[in-house]
């Protein structure tokens, strides 16, 4: 018995195969993210920020902050265009205070979002996805500390 695929069936088979491969690779990347968060949890307060890339590479940044010592314990970043990106430790953020990280985050946000910032200046009070990954992570830590302080009062 011979099975002949027409051009239309072959095209659907190729498209289906590529979509299945994309889904598999995306699941691998989600697992990397979950493993990174699981490994860092318990070391301090986690702040996670993301910046989606259209022309530039996207980024996910995880900051771990210890409020007792007022310092960043760890910082990891996944940056890239494809699902083959991995988390890498950012040693220059380690042992910095939250205020230092906020300053660095605002500077990086100004660089990464420079065309957007010309029309829309940075405002920490405005919740927006149009912010750099580092400043989002710092703002997430700020929000957690604020909610914890309000709960104690």
C-alpha positions in Angstrom: 0.0 0.0 0.0 1.4 3.3 -1.0 0.6 6.6 0.8 1.0 9.8 -1.2 0.9 13.1 0.5 -0.4 16.0 -1.6 1.3 19.4 -1.3 -1.5 20.7 0.9 -1.2 17.7 3.4 2.6 18.1 3.4 2.3 21.8 4.2 -0.1 21.0 7.1 2.2 18.3 8.4 5.2 20.7 8.3 3.3 23.5 10.1 2.0 21.0 12.7 5.5 19.7 13.3 6.9 23.2 13.7 4.1 24.2 16.2 4.7 21.1 18.2 8.4 21.8 18.3 7.7 25.4 19.4 5.4 24.2 22.2 8.1 21.7 23.4 10.8 24.3 23.5 8.5 26.8 25.2 7.8 24.2 27.9 11.5 23.7 28.4 11.9 27.5 28.9 9.0 27.6 31.4 10.7 24.8 33.3 13.9 26.8 33.4 12.0 29.8 34.8 10.3 27.7 37.4 13.5 26.0 38.5 15.3 29.4 38.8 12.4 30.8 41.0 12.3 27.6 43.1 16.1 27.8 43.7 16.0 31.5 44.7 12.9 31.3 46.9 13.7 31.3 50.6 16.8 33.4 50.2 14.9 36.7 50.6 12.1 38.7 48.9 11.8 37.9 45.2 11.2 40.7 42.7 10.5 39.7 39.1 10.4 42.0 36.1 10.1 41.3 32.4 10.5 43.4 29.3 9.1 42.0 26.1 11.3 42.4 23.1 10.0 43.3 19.6 13.2 44.4 17.9 15.5 44.0 20.9 15.9 40.8 22.9 13.3 40.2 25.7 14.4 39.9 29.3 13.2 38.3 32.5 15.0 39.5 35.7 14.8 38.0 39.1 16.1 40.0 42.1 16.4 38.5 45.6 16.5 41.1 48.3 17.3 40.7 52.0 15.5 43.5 54.0 17.4 42.8 57.2 20.8 43.6 55.6 19.3 46.0 53.0 21.1 44.3 50.1 20.5 42.3 47.0 21.5 38.7 47.6 21.2 37.4 44.1 20.2 38.6 40.6 19.6 36.4 37.6 18.6 37.4 34.1 17.3 35.5 31.1 17.8 37.6 28.0 17.5 36.7 24.3 15.4 36.4 21.2 14.7 32.7 21.3 13.7 29.9 23.6 17.4 28.9 23.9 18.2 31.7 26.3 19.2 30.7 29.9 19.3 32.4 33.2 22.7 33.9 34.1 23.8 35.4 37.4 24.4 39.2 37.3 27.2 39.7 39.9 27.3 43.5 39.6 23.9 43.8 41.3 24.9 41.6 44.2 25.4 43.4 47.6 23.7 46.6 46.6 21.0 48.4 48.5 17.4 48.7 47.2 18.0 52.5 46.7 21.0 51.8 44.6 19.1 49.2 42.6 16.2 51.7 42.1 18.7 54.3 40.7 20.3 51.8 38.4 16.9 50.5 37.3 15.7 54.0 36.4 18.8 54.7 34.4 18.5 51.3 32.6 14.8 52.0 32.0 15.7 55.4 30.4 18.2 53.6 28.1 16.0 50.7 27.2 12.8 52.7 26.7 14.4 56.0 25.5 11.9 56.6 22.6 8.9 55.7 24.8 10.2 57.9 27.6 10.3 61.0 25.4 6.5 61.1 25.4 5.9 59.2 28.7 8.3 60.1 31.5 8.9 57.4 34.2 6.4 57.5 37.0 6.8 54.9 39.8 3.1 55.4 40.8 1.8 54.4 37.4 1.5 50.6 37.0 2.7 49.8 33.4 4.3 47.0 31.4 6.2 49.7 29.6 9.1 49.6 32.1 12.5 48.0 32.1 12.8 44.6 33.8 15.1 45.8 36.6 12.8 48.7 37.7 9.8 46.3 37.6 11.7 43.9 39.9 12.6 46.7 42.3 9.0 48.0 42.2 7.7 44.5 43.0 10.0 44.3 46.1 8.8 47.8 47.1 5.2 46.7 46.8 5.8 43.6 48.9 7.5 45.6 51.6 4.7 48.2 51.5 2.0 45.6 51.9 3.9 43.9 54.7 4.3 47.2 56.5 0.5 48.0 56.1 -0.4 44.6 57.4 1.7 45.1 60.5 0.1 48.5 61.3 
